Amino acid sequence: MSLMYTVLCADVLAADDLIRNDKVQAIIGPLTSAEAEYIAYLGNRTLTPILSLAPVSAALAPSLTPFFLHTAPIASSQAKLIAAILDMFKWRTASLIYEDSTYGAGITPELVYILQGYNTRVTDSLALPIDATESYLDTLLYHLKENSTRVFIVHMLPDLAARVFHRASVANMMSDGYVWIATAGIGSAVDSLGPDRFHDMQGVVTFRPYVPATDRVMNFTVRFKERFLLENSGIRDVPNPSVPLLWAYDTAWSLAAAINKYSVSSSTPGTGRTLLGAVLNTTFDGLAGRFRLVNGQLQLSTYEVVNIIGKSARTVGFWTPESGIFKNLKATNEKGIKQILWPGDLAIAPSGWSMSSTGRPLRIAVPSRLGFNQLVEVSYSLRTNTSFVTGYCIDVFDALVKNLPYPVAYQYVPSTIYSSYEELLSLVFEKKADVMVGDTTISMSRMNKVAFTMPFTDTGLSMIVVLKKDSSGSMWIFLQPLTSTLWITSLAFFFLTGFVVWAIEHRINPEFHGTPWQQFGIIFYFAFSTLVFSHKEKLESNLSRFVVIVWVFVVLILTSSYTASLTSMLTVQRLQPTVTSVQDLLRNGDRVGYQNGSIVKYWLEEMGFHKKDLLGYVEVEEYAEALQRGSGNGGVSAIVDEVPYLKIFLSKYCEGYTMVGPTYKLGGFGFAFPIGSPMAHDVSQAIMTPAVQQEMAWIERKWFGDPGACESKSGGINSFRLSFSNFGRCRCRGCTHGLNALAAPSTPSQPSIIKKQIGEYERDGRWSNLLQEDG
């Protein structure tokens, strides 16, 4: 071996002295994060390679400290493994407890970022001082116990972690329902833990870099124990060498191998850079696995997932970035994990959260309202002094909870009739209520206070107007079944057919002879006589007979379609909406109704309506009465409301009203939970399941009726006997294309009006403002 000065150093001042005075060419160390950062910049300035196993922060990037080589896996590399475990058991919230040091804080940004991709939140991120007292730990654990999250991620060095688990055991937080996941800093030292520490960590899931049990490792373990007993004769129970110890051995070996392989000596020009390059190019199978540095960082490919049970750690799975979590190294396609025994000797994976720290049922806030009782209704029994809640929203929530993968105990707590929806949402925000169930519209301002489920109703804002009979028409109605283009085309073909037949027959058929005027009359008469199949001329040419056959077939279709279309115009009584769009209301200065206490009033004001033209109502009956009076008689020309309310109105008032105009997007109705509650995510998932969708459809028919029945009833045909006056004044302007008139909808769509209206809102910016304010 070439003469080199390589020192194992754990002290900053000693490292500085060795570099300056003893002229060492490389340093292995230090062992703490704080010292590593200083020595890294010292080695960078003096061109001395520093090989360190200490946990480091992201600040020590290879581009900034190229002479600092990290020969232990970086802590943030465990973030994807933690996220994979949480996702496997469907845990959507977790609390992070980490050591208040460079090592502890290093994992936080990466972990939070990775978990976001799995739709998982870190509800608490708590830093523990290294010298935290028992009283401090008890206070922190009590705070965590009061929250609903029961999944805890522990990232710290073994000594502090042992104290945390001991205090958690005392606080009864190592029992049923709790989940503890410890990072590799703890998992790597599991084999060296004492019996008392194992007792406090029962059910903990942790992981460590996978070290194959090779012959070299076995031989090293034997030699390590012999040497340990030789130097510590009073100790009988010798632990196995930990993974960090194996990394330290491989680190020293890599430096020695680099010096030998590349013949680096103290006399070599540019020794520091030469030695740095030699170590970076050194690759070998070490005790802890494959030793390979990429950008100055040890590359670790496999983690071992272990479960602490009894007095040992049992391997339950493995993880690689490429394959994820799998049970066996020899069968990476066998996804999943082996049976885990959780805290409290629980074999079934906990739900990861608790409905309440005291175990009481969930408190469900329910609004008491007037009107639209199909959605939510609160009734009271004076005899028993109890309250009952019913309605569409209640039935939907019951169906969703029934389909959750875990049991939920809850009770409905009706509010007073004077409580507003915002006040009830504030109760959820302040955690005085656990959920709010009702016809609660999702909006952006409300989403800043609570977590909504996905909408469980139709989303959108539309309007109801009165239908009126269309009495327009004229005595020329018999011309309306055909368009002008079709009339002209038909007449042209009448003359063309007569001329073709004449051209074929007049040379051989005496009936087509005569003066020019007579022959012109024959052409005209023959063509139109085919309309009623009354032509008397005998045809002698087969060609002319073929032409007439084709033409008669065309005339048959044309007359049948004309007759059907004219019949529908004279006999079908049609209804038309009095208003077709919001622009009509604004243009005419009509009054518009809305539901008291809703956000619809704000929307209408943003659309351009004056406050004096907006009238608020509570009951469904008030809607109908106001529409019948009309805008000129103290009523309104239209009711604007959210689609579920309009469906309730139409289910009761089926005839004489219709929903028209474009549907402006709103958030719809959602159930409100405290921000961070995993139950909001679980309920949203339940809404999407096919079984729940079918049950929700049945619940909607139960409370709102069958929408198809109303459509068939309102779309019926009212026929009456014809009289002479019918040909002077038409009852209705029907369809203008044959039999399609019978199938035409009673409420025509307005695509041009919709496009025009949306365009106007996009141009003046009101559309975007509405979306920003109300979601």
Secondary structure, DSSP 8 states (H G I E B T S, - for coil): -----EEE---HHHHHHHHHTS--SEEE---SHHHHHHHHHHHHHHT--EEE-S---TTS-TTT-TTEEE-S--GGGGHHHHHHHHHHTT--EEEEEEESSHHHHTTHHHHHHHHHTTT-EEEEEEEE-TT--HHHHHHHHHHHHHSSB-EEEEES-HHHHHHHHHHHHHTT-SSTT-EEEE-HHHHTTGGG--HHHHHHTTT-EEEEE-----HHHHHHHHHHHHHHHHH-TT--------HHHHHHHHHHHHHHHHHHHHT--TTSTTHHHHHHHHHHT--EEETTEEE-EETTEE----EEEEEEETTEEEEEEEEETTTEEEEETTEEEEES-----BTTTB-S---SB-S-TT---EEEEE---SS-TTT-EEEEETTTTEEEEESHHHHHHHHHHHTSSS---EEEEE--TT--HHHHHHHHHTTSSSEE-SS-B--HHHHTTEEE----S---EEEEEEEEE-----TTGGGTTS-HHHHHHHHHHHHHHHHHHHHHHTTT-GGG-S-HHHHHHHHHHHHHHTTTT--------HHHHHHHHHHHHHHHHHHHHHHHHHHHHHH---EEES--SHHHHHHHT--EEEETTSTHHHHHHHHT--GGGEEEE-SHHHHHHHHHH-GGGTS-SEEEEEHHHHHHHHHH--SSEEEEEEEE----B--EEETT-HHHHHHHHHHTSHHHHHHHHHHHHHHH--HHHHHHHHT--------GGGGTS-S----SSGGGGGG--SS---HHHHHHHHHHHHHHSHHHHHHHHH-
